[in-house]
Amino acid sequence: MAGSLTHDIVKGPPPPIDRGWGGDGSDGVPFGPGASRRASFTGLFVLLAASTMVFAALTSAFVVRRGLSDDWATMPKPPILFVNTVVLLASSVVLDQSRRSLKAGDRSKFNLWWTAATALGILFLAGQAVAWMQLKAAGVYVSTNPSSSFFYVLTASHAFHLLGGVAALLYVDVQAWRLRLGPAKRTAIDVTAIFWHFLDGLWLYLMILVYVWG
């Protein structure tokens, strides 16, 4: 139409989508695209509750079996278990140090501390394998005695859970070294750290159980 002006609306490119991981309600959270921080922690608490129930059931079976049987014989414990305990405790301390470094804005130290914690977690699993091999060399097997049966079941169940924790540590570690760590996106870090500390406490509980009652 004469006298009218047609204004083309020029739309610029859309803002870049943050594909970082572990965001607070953003894409890339390891528990599913678009999962919120609240949903991630809900999933974590469900996992912790389920794991607690599993080990509570194993503990109940352990106590009942020991109390009702006359064939229970205390099995020798591999000394490396104490070394493994120290390694696992150290991993939790180092993990917290890495989180403090991130909070202070020092990403390079975060990467180093987190990698160290991951390495200690792997070292713990290797130590557990050594403990089982030492028992085997001493002629102590799963079917040797009810005490040894429960020892293998309890420690293997813990190791299975710890494998999941190590996988989470490795995931965070790789993403951090690839510089995909956003300062406000720490859901993956927090969830992984809480789960790892839970496994640490669970191991201490198992050690008390097998040394006092086993």
C-alpha positions in Angstrom: 0.0 0.0 0.0 1.3 3.4 -0.9 2.7 5.5 1.9 3.1 2.5 4.1 6.4 1.1 5.2 7.1 -2.6 5.5 9.4 -3.3 8.3 11.1 -6.6 8.2 11.6 -8.0 11.6 15.0 -9.5 11.7 15.4 -12.2 14.2 18.9 -12.9 15.4 20.2 -16.3 16.2 18.7 -17.8 19.3 20.9 -17.7 22.4 23.2 -20.7 22.8 21.8 -23.5 24.8 23.9 -24.4 27.8 24.6 -28.1 27.3 26.6 -28.3 30.5 26.1 -31.2 32.9 24.9 -31.2 36.4 22.8 -28.0 36.0 20.1 -26.9 38.3 17.1 -27.8 36.2 18.9 -27.6 32.9 19.8 -30.1 30.2 22.6 -32.4 30.7 22.0 -33.6 34.3 23.3 -37.2 34.4 19.9 -38.5 35.6 18.1 -37.5 32.4 17.6 -34.5 30.1 15.7 -31.6 31.7 15.8 -33.2 35.1 15.7 -30.6 37.9 18.0 -30.5 40.9 15.0 -31.4 43.1 14.3 -34.5 41.0 18.0 -35.5 41.1 18.0 -35.3 44.9 14.7 -37.2 45.1 16.3 -40.0 43.0 19.3 -40.0 45.2 17.3 -40.3 48.4 15.3 -43.2 46.9 18.6 -44.9 46.0 20.0 -44.3 49.5 16.7 -45.7 51.1 16.8 -48.8 48.9 20.4 -49.4 49.6 19.8 -49.0 53.3 17.0 -51.5 53.2 19.2 -54.1 51.3 21.9 -53.9 53.9 19.4 -53.9 56.8 18.0 -57.1 55.4 21.4 -58.6 55.1 22.3 -57.5 58.6 19.1 -59.1 60.0 19.9 -62.4 58.2 23.5 -62.2 59.5 22.4 -61.8 63.1 19.7 -64.4 63.0 21.9 -67.0 61.3 24.7 -66.4 63.8 22.4 -66.6 66.8 20.5 -69.8 65.7 23.4 -71.9 64.5 26.1 -73.9 66.2 28.3 -74.1 63.2 29.4 -70.5 63.1 33.2 -70.1 63.2 34.9 -66.8 63.2 36.9 -66.4 60.0 40.3 -64.7 59.8 40.1 -61.2 58.4 42.6 -60.1 55.8 44.8 -57.3 57.3 44.5 -55.3 54.1 40.9 -54.4 55.1 42.4 -51.8 57.4 44.4 -50.3 54.5 41.2 -50.3 52.4 39.3 -48.5 55.1 42.0 -45.8 55.3 41.9 -45.4 51.5 38.2 -45.0 51.5 38.2 -42.5 54.3 40.9 -40.5 52.5 38.8 -40.5 49.4 36.0 -38.8 51.2 38.3 -36.2 52.7 39.8 -35.5 49.3 36.4 -35.3 47.7 35.3 -32.6 50.1 38.6 -30.7 49.5 37.7 -30.7 45.8 34.3 -29.2 46.5 35.8 -26.5 48.6 38.2 -25.7 45.8 35.4 -25.4 43.4 33.4 -23.1 45.8 36.5 -20.9 46.0 36.6 -20.7 42.2 39.8 -22.7 41.8 38.8 -25.1 39.0 42.3 -26.5 38.5 42.6 -27.6 42.1 39.1 -29.0 41.9 40.1 -31.1 38.9 43.2 -32.4 40.7 41.5 -33.2 44.0 38.5 -34.8 42.3 40.8 -37.0 40.2 42.7 -38.0 43.3 39.4 -39.0 45.0 38.5 -41.0 41.9 41.9 -42.8 42.0 41.5 -43.6 45.6 38.0 -45.1 44.9 39.5 -47.3 42.3 42.4 -48.2 44.6 39.8 -49.3 47.2 38.2 -51.7 44.8 41.6 -53.1 43.9 42.3 -53.6 47.6 39.0 -55.5 48.0 40.0 -57.8 45.1 43.3 -58.4 46.9 41.4 -59.2 50.2 39.3 -61.8 48.4 42.3 -63.4 46.8 44.0 -63.6 50.1 41.0 -65.4 51.6 41.0 -67.7 48.7 44.7 -68.4 49.1 44.0 -69.2 52.8 41.3 -71.7 51.8 38.4 -69.5 52.9 35.6 -69.6 50.3 32.0 -68.5 50.2 30.8 -72.0 51.3 33.5 -72.6 53.9 31.5 -71.3 56.8 28.4 -69.2 57.4 30.7 -66.4 58.6 32.7 -66.4 55.4 29.5 -66.6 53.3 28.2 -63.4 54.9 31.5 -61.7 54.6 31.7 -62.3 50.9 28.1 -61.3 50.4 28.3 -58.1 52.4 31.6 -56.9 51.0 30.6 -57.9 47.4 27.3 -56.0 47.8 29.2 -53.0 49.0 31.7 -53.2 46.1 28.8 -53.4 43.6 27.4 -50.1 45.0 30.9 -48.6 45.0 31.3 -49.4 41.3 28.3 -47.1 40.7 30.0 -44.5 42.8 33.2 -44.8 40.9 31.4 -44.5 37.6 29.8 -41.3 38.8 33.2 -40.0 40.0 34.7 -40.8 36.6 31.9 -39.1 34.8 32.3 -35.9 36.7 36.1 -36.1 36.4 36.0 -36.4 32.6 33.5 -33.6 32.2 35.6 -31.3 34.5 38.8 -31.9 32.5 36.9 -31.2 29.3 36.0 -27.8 30.8 32.3 -28.5 30.8 31.8 -27.5 34.4 29.5 -24.5 34.9 29.9 -22.7 38.2 26.2 -22.9 39.0 25.7 -26.4 37.8 26.8 -28.6 40.6 24.0 -31.0 41.0 26.0 -33.9 39.7 28.9 -33.0 42.0 26.7 -32.8 45.1 24.7 -35.9 44.3 27.9 -37.9 43.7 29.6 -36.6 46.8 26.6 -37.5 49.0 26.4 -41.0 47.6 30.1 -41.5 48.1 30.0 -40.4 51.7 27.1 -42.8 52.3 29.2 -45.6 50.9 32.0 -44.6 53.2 29.8 -44.7 56.2 28.3 -48.0 55.1 31.7 -49.5 54.9 32.6 -48.5 58.4 29.3 -50.1 59.6 30.2 -53.3 57.8 33.6 -53.4 59.3 32.2 -53.1 62.8 29.6 -55.8 62.0 32.1 -58.4 60.7 34.8 -57.7 63.3 32.4 -57.6 66.3 29.9 -60.3 65.3 31.7 -62.1 62.5 
